[in-house]
Amino acid sequence: MLRTQLYLPEDLRQEINTVARQEKKPAAEIMRELMLEGIKNRHRPTVGAAMSRLASLKVKGGPPDLSVNLDKYLYE
């Protein structure tokens, strides 16, 4: 692990300390958990982004009954 320093607003530091006491964990561990969670959430694709990527493929054609028989085409 690498040591890193950062400045926190006093109220944020107090909230971290409160959570650390409640969970009986060191404040540093709480901060690492929160930062990891934040990074994972930041990179999680949204449904809208996925739909935009699909639309950008501009796929044309396919069976005319695809929306009705989707399971047939996917699983048979």
C-alpha positions as CSV (number, residue, x, y, z in Angstrom):
1,M,0.0,0.0,0.0
2,L,1.1,3.5,-0.7
3,R,0.8,6.4,1.7
4,T,-1.2,9.3,0.3
5,Q,-2.2,12.6,1.9
6,L,-5.3,14.7,1.1
7,Y,-7.2,17.6,2.6
8,L,-10.7,17.0,3.7
9,P,-13.3,19.5,4.9
10,E,-13.8,19.3,8.6
11,D,-17.4,18.1,8.3
12,L,-16.5,15.3,6.0
13,R,-13.7,14.1,8.3
14,Q,-16.2,14.1,11.2
15,E,-18.6,12.0,9.2
16,I,-15.8,9.5,8.4
17,N,-14.8,9.3,12.0
18,T,-18.5,8.7,13.0
19,V,-18.8,5.9,10.6
20,A,-15.5,4.4,11.7
21,R,-16.6,4.4,15.3
22,Q,-20.0,2.8,14.4
23,E,-18.4,0.1,12.3
24,K,-15.4,-0.3,14.7
25,K,-12.9,0.1,11.9
26,P,-10.0,2.5,11.3
27,A,-11.0,5.8,9.5
28,A,-8.4,4.9,6.9
29,E,-10.2,1.7,6.1
30,I,-13.5,3.5,5.8
31,M,-11.9,6.0,3.4
32,R,-10.4,3.3,1.2
33,E,-13.8,1.5,1.1
34,L,-15.6,4.7,0.1
35,M,-13.1,5.6,-2.6
36,L,-13.2,2.1,-4.1
37,E,-17.0,2.2,-4.1
38,G,-16.9,5.6,-5.8
39,I,-14.5,4.5,-8.5
40,K,-16.6,1.4,-9.2
41,N,-19.8,3.5,-9.5
42,R,-18.1,6.1,-11.7
43,H,-17.2,3.5,-14.3
44,R,-20.4,1.5,-14.2
45,P,-22.1,2.0,-17.6
46,T,-25.7,3.3,-17.5
47,V,-28.5,1.8,-19.5
48,G,-28.7,5.0,-21.5
49,A,-25.0,4.8,-22.5
50,A,-25.5,1.2,-23.5
51,M,-28.5,2.0,-25.7
52,S,-26.5,4.9,-27.3
53,R,-23.7,2.5,-28.2
54,L,-26.2,0.0,-29.6
55,A,-27.8,2.7,-31.7
56,S,-24.5,3.9,-33.0
57,L,-23.9,0.5,-34.6
58,K,-26.8,1.3,-37.0
59,V,-27.7,-2.3,-37.6
60,K,-30.3,-2.7,-40.3
61,G,-32.4,-5.7,-41.3
62,G,-33.0,-8.9,-39.4
63,P,-36.2,-11.0,-39.2
64,P,-39.4,-8.9,-39.4
65,D,-40.8,-10.8,-36.4
66,L,-37.8,-10.4,-34.2
67,S,-39.5,-8.4,-31.5
68,V,-42.3,-11.0,-31.2
69,N,-40.1,-14.1,-31.4
70,L,-37.0,-12.9,-29.6
71,D,-36.7,-16.0,-27.4
72,K,-37.0,-18.2,-30.5
73,Y,-34.0,-16.5,-32.1
74,L,-32.0,-16.3,-29.0
75,Y,-32.4,-19.8,-27.5
76,E,-33.4,-22.2,-30.4
